[in-house]
Amino acid sequence: MPSLNGRRVAVIAGVRTPFAKAGTVLKDARAVDLARYAARELLERTNLDGTEVDEVIFGQVVPSALVPNIGREVSLLPQFPREIPAYSLNRACASANQAISAGHDQIALGNASVIVAGGAEALSDIPILASRRLADILVAASKAKSLVARIATFAKIRPKDLVPVAPAIAEPSTGESMGQSAEKMAKENHISRADQDRWALRSHTLAAKGTADGRLTAEIAPWLPSRPGQALVLQDNGIRADTSLEQMAKLKPVFDRRYGSVTAANASPLTDGASAVLLMSDEKARALGYEPLTYIRSYAVAAVDPGWQLLQAPIFAVPTALERAGIQWKDLGLIEIHEAFASQVLSNLQGFAAKGWEINEDIINVMGGSIAIGHPFGATGGRLVTTLSNEMRRRDVQFGLISVCAQGGMGFAMVLERR
């Protein structure tokens, strides 16, 4: 997707925090802390002067009421001039991908030359809401003209009003949870429990290998916990190098306990983490002495009816991205597919195969995926771009693809190229 003025947009570098299961080693960190940490490390690793950055764009899916614009808080790091504009966005699980593509557009249009884009999520720190009735009573009490009136208003509170309300990982339009949607896809596409477990084991095995040989840990900024005595967090903590199909088979289905096949083992876990990616115009990169990892060739988004197969939109986004890139599926040397659920990945692959495309697992998620590594909603897209770009350089691959399913029946695809 080159711009009208021919500006190519380069991926210079990417970095992320460790991805950790919610409630574990990153549980004391807020999303903004994670985002600022990743962005600061990105500047340090690239030795980039913050004054060169034209804009900061970050994605987040479950924002804090106290920090609603996480992108702006990142741009207020001491390393940046305070005059750098910034904003936050939400395209569900593709939020960081959207931040990166928005940065691409600004550079391609000539409105910017250097952009930091990424995303963050702290699912250990989700906002807990008061019930609507309790909120109404509290507002009424704050407006009371006297102490007696205020006490009378508070007296209306009932025990059920005190029950907190947590955000649900479900479709507002259908009421169906992501897991229930994954179950529906498994049934409608005849994806077996055995195949789902096989894919999940593959994810853990390859992620463990990528961690052991240093490819995954190279993109991670070690995290120093705030509590004294806690160890430095050097790697993702959801990867199970010791798991097996036998162990996975023992787990019971979560969303359909009688007939289901989606389990905690073949689904991505709730995760804390952040990612940041440095984008530059090709001219700016050359002027500053940076060698691009990859270039953004094209991207595309698509959507389907959430009541159909919620996570199947990538089968429509990917063909569009390939068409815009002027290449075919067979030209791809590496592919990164977001793993929300194994049933979703296998359904996406089934959809691609139905187009006559040959599915070569040897080039797909070669260091595992979100099932093992984890899925901080707003941050995963930055990890995918970083991981794919680094591996494309290592293998000297010409074209790579990113495919992401997202809540709301949305799909995102991006084609990266080396030369």
ZITACOR-V946416 format. One record per helix or strand. SS is the DSSP state (alpha for helix, beta for strand). FROM is the first residue (numbers start at 1). TO is the last residue. Records with the same first field share a line. If there is no record, write none. Layout:
SS->FROM-TO / FROM-TO
//
This chain:
beta->9-17 / 20-21 / 55-59 / 85-89 / 114-122 / 128-129 / 165-166 / 170-170 / 177-177 / 220-221 / 223-223 / 233-233 / 267-267 / 270-281 / 294-303 / 334-337 / 341-341 / 364-364 / 375-375 / 399-406 / 410-417
alpha->31-46 / 50-52 / 70-75 / 92-108 / 132-142 / 147-154 / 159-162 / 178-188 / 193-212 / 217-219 / 245-249 / 282-288 / 314-325 / 329-331 / 342-353 / 361-363 / 370-373 / 380-395
//
